[in-house]
Every structure is written in structure tokens, then in C-alpha cells.
Amino acid sequence: MRVPPFQQFRRFSRISAIFVLGMIVGSVVYNAIFHLGFSTLWLDNQALRVQLEEYENDILTLKKYKNSSTVIKEIKIRTEDGGSQKYANGLDPATVKDIVRKMGDDLAPMRGRSVFEIDGDSKMARLLLSGKVYLVRDKEYAVRIRTMLVMEGVLQIWVEIMPGKHL
């Protein structure tokens, strides 16, 4: 039995190695693009879920207190960095949205309170929430209330969120 010379297969093995390497690199690039798109879609979905929950709560409150003009009908919580894509202290938008949602749940008893009694309520909110630690995705985040403003039945609260237990 005759064995063919190995030189014939060397060229074929290089071509097949380059082809397999191209398949691997192509699948890595495709997977990276897919995960980038999916991550963006997931962040948008989280933001829309939080926004939908806020709107549903606002609709219920507005229906409940539509005849009264001197009560807090809506609570808006804003972060110091606004709507930037990446926050200055390294927080991603999904984490900030989760913290804002949890703060909204903590501030829910403020809805329906009289605007004229906001002084006592704001002190209560500051004592309860200022420096409070929220646990989101196994990380702790501390919250500090910067400003509270009531205008036309809307309570707006500006907060600072920092990673860790202390501000």
C-alpha cells in the first residue's frame, strides 16, 4: 500500500484552518453584536416598565383626587445626572430606574396629602429616605435627598445616588 506524500495535504490543511478560524471569528463578532442589541433593548424595556408603573399610579391618584386641587397627586423622582446614558458615579440606567422605583414605593403614602401640610411630610420623607440604603442586584446604594418641590399637585424630588452605604 502506498502512502501519498504529506505535501499535498499541507495546502488543504492551511485552507481549512483559515476557514475554521474565520467561522470562529465571525461567530464571536455576531454574538457581540447580538448581545449589544439585546442589552440596549433590555434597558429600554426596563425604563418603559418603570414609566408604565408610574403612569398607572398617577392615573389612579388623579382619578381619586380629581376634585381636590390642594393635594399631592403625582410624585416625580429625579436623579442629579438626569437622563444621561452613563452616570458620573458609574451607575447604569437600569440600576437607577430600580432605585427610583423603590423610592416611589416608599413615598407612596405621600400621595393624597395636603399641599399645605408638606412641611411635616417633607421632614418625615427626609428622615426616612435620606441616607437610606437600597439593595439592587446584590449591591448597596445610598440615597440623599437634595431638593423637594411641590407645585400644582406635583411633588418633585431630586436625589443623589451613590454606590456604598455612606454618602
C-alpha positions as CSV (number, residue, x, y, z in Angstrom):
1,M,0.0,0.0,0.0
2,R,1.3,3.4,-1.0
3,V,1.0,6.4,1.3
4,P,0.6,9.7,-0.6
5,P,3.1,12.5,0.2
6,F,2.1,14.8,3.0
7,Q,2.9,17.9,0.9
8,Q,-0.4,17.6,-0.9
9,F,-2.4,17.8,2.3
10,R,-0.4,20.8,3.8
11,R,-2.1,23.3,1.5
12,F,-5.5,21.8,2.1
13,S,-4.9,21.9,5.9
14,R,-4.0,25.6,5.8
15,I,-7.1,26.5,3.8
16,S,-9.3,24.5,6.2
17,A,-7.6,26.1,9.2
18,I,-8.2,29.6,7.9
19,F,-11.8,28.7,7.1
20,V,-12.4,27.3,10.6
21,L,-10.7,30.4,12.1
22,G,-12.9,32.6,10.0
23,M,-16.0,30.8,11.3
24,I,-14.9,31.3,14.9
25,V,-14.1,35.0,14.5
26,G,-17.4,35.5,12.6
27,S,-19.4,33.8,15.3
28,V,-17.7,35.9,18.0
29,V,-18.4,39.2,16.2
30,Y,-22.1,38.2,15.5
31,N,-22.5,37.2,19.2
32,A,-21.1,40.5,20.4
33,I,-23.4,42.5,18.1
34,F,-26.4,40.4,19.2
35,H,-25.7,40.9,22.9
36,L,-25.1,44.7,22.4
37,G,-28.5,45.0,20.7
38,F,-30.2,42.8,23.3
39,S,-28.7,44.8,26.2
40,T,-30.0,48.0,24.7
41,L,-33.4,46.5,24.2
42,W,-33.5,45.2,27.8
43,L,-32.5,48.6,29.2
44,D,-35.2,50.3,27.2
45,N,-37.8,47.7,28.3
46,Q,-36.8,48.3,32.0
47,A,-37.2,52.0,31.6
48,L,-40.6,51.6,29.9
49,R,-41.8,49.2,32.6
50,V,-40.9,51.7,35.4
51,Q,-42.5,54.5,33.4
52,L,-45.7,52.5,32.8
53,E,-45.9,51.7,36.6
54,E,-45.5,55.4,37.4
55,Y,-48.2,56.3,34.9
56,E,-50.6,53.7,36.2
57,N,-50.1,55.0,39.8
58,D,-50.6,58.6,38.6
59,I,-53.8,57.7,36.8
60,L,-55.3,56.1,39.9
61,T,-54.3,59.0,42.0
62,L,-55.6,61.6,39.6
63,K,-59.0,59.7,39.4
64,K,-59.1,59.6,43.1
65,Y,-58.3,63.2,43.8
66,K,-59.6,64.9,40.6
67,N,-61.9,67.2,42.5
68,S,-59.4,68.3,45.1
69,S,-56.7,70.8,44.0
70,T,-54.7,71.1,47.2
71,V,-53.4,67.5,47.5
72,I,-50.3,65.8,46.1
73,K,-51.5,64.0,43.1
74,E,-48.2,62.9,41.5
75,I,-44.6,62.2,42.7
76,K,-41.7,62.6,40.4
77,I,-38.3,61.5,41.5
78,R,-35.3,62.8,39.5
79,T,-31.6,61.9,39.8
80,E,-28.9,64.5,39.8
81,D,-27.5,63.3,36.5
82,G,-30.8,63.4,34.7
83,G,-31.2,61.1,31.7
84,S,-27.5,60.6,30.7
85,Q,-26.6,57.2,29.3
86,K,-23.8,56.6,31.8
87,Y,-24.0,58.3,35.2
88,A,-21.0,60.2,36.7
89,N,-20.7,57.8,39.6
90,G,-20.6,54.7,37.4
91,L,-24.3,53.7,37.7
92,D,-26.1,52.2,34.8
93,P,-29.6,53.4,33.9
94,A,-31.3,50.1,34.8
95,T,-29.9,50.3,38.4
96,V,-31.0,54.0,38.7
97,K,-34.5,53.1,37.5
98,D,-34.8,50.2,40.1
99,I,-33.7,52.6,42.9
100,V,-36.2,55.3,41.7
101,R,-39.0,52.6,41.6
102,K,-38.2,51.5,45.1
103,M,-38.1,55.1,46.3
104,G,-41.5,55.7,44.7
105,D,-42.9,52.7,46.6
106,D,-41.5,54.2,49.8
107,L,-43.0,57.7,49.0
108,A,-46.5,56.3,48.0
109,P,-48.1,57.4,51.4
110,M,-47.3,61.0,50.4
111,R,-49.9,60.9,47.6
112,G,-53.2,62.4,48.7
113,R,-51.6,64.5,51.5
114,S,-52.5,68.2,51.6
115,V,-50.1,70.6,50.0
116,F,-50.3,72.9,53.0
117,E,-49.1,70.2,55.3
118,I,-46.0,69.4,53.2
119,D,-43.7,70.9,55.8
120,G,-44.2,68.0,58.2
121,D,-44.3,65.4,55.4
122,S,-41.1,66.6,53.9
123,K,-39.3,66.3,57.2
124,M,-40.7,62.8,57.5
125,A,-39.6,61.9,54.0
126,R,-36.1,63.3,54.6
127,L,-35.8,61.3,57.8
128,L,-37.0,58.1,56.2
129,L,-35.1,58.3,52.9
130,S,-32.1,60.5,53.3
131,G,-29.1,58.1,53.7
132,K,-31.3,55.1,53.1
133,V,-29.5,52.1,51.6
134,Y,-31.2,50.2,48.7
135,L,-30.1,46.8,47.6
136,V,-30.2,46.4,43.8
137,R,-28.6,43.4,42.1
138,D,-26.6,42.4,45.3
139,K,-25.0,45.9,45.5
140,E,-25.9,48.6,48.1
141,Y,-26.7,52.2,47.0
142,A,-27.2,55.1,49.4
143,V,-29.7,57.9,48.6
144,R,-29.6,61.5,49.6
145,I,-32.5,63.9,49.0
146,R,-31.2,67.2,47.6
147,T,-34.4,69.2,46.9
148,M,-38.2,68.8,47.3
149,L,-40.6,71.0,45.4
150,V,-44.4,71.0,45.4
151,M,-46.1,72.8,42.5
152,E,-49.7,72.3,41.2
153,G,-50.1,69.0,43.0
154,V,-46.8,67.5,41.8
155,L,-44.2,66.6,44.3
156,Q,-40.8,66.7,42.6
157,I,-37.8,65.2,44.5
158,W,-34.2,65.5,43.3
159,V,-31.9,62.8,44.8
160,E,-28.3,61.8,44.7
161,I,-27.4,58.1,44.4
162,M,-24.0,56.9,45.4
163,P,-22.7,53.3,45.5
164,G,-21.9,52.1,49.0
165,K,-23.5,52.5,52.4
166,H,-22.5,56.1,53.1
167,L,-22.7,59.3,51.2
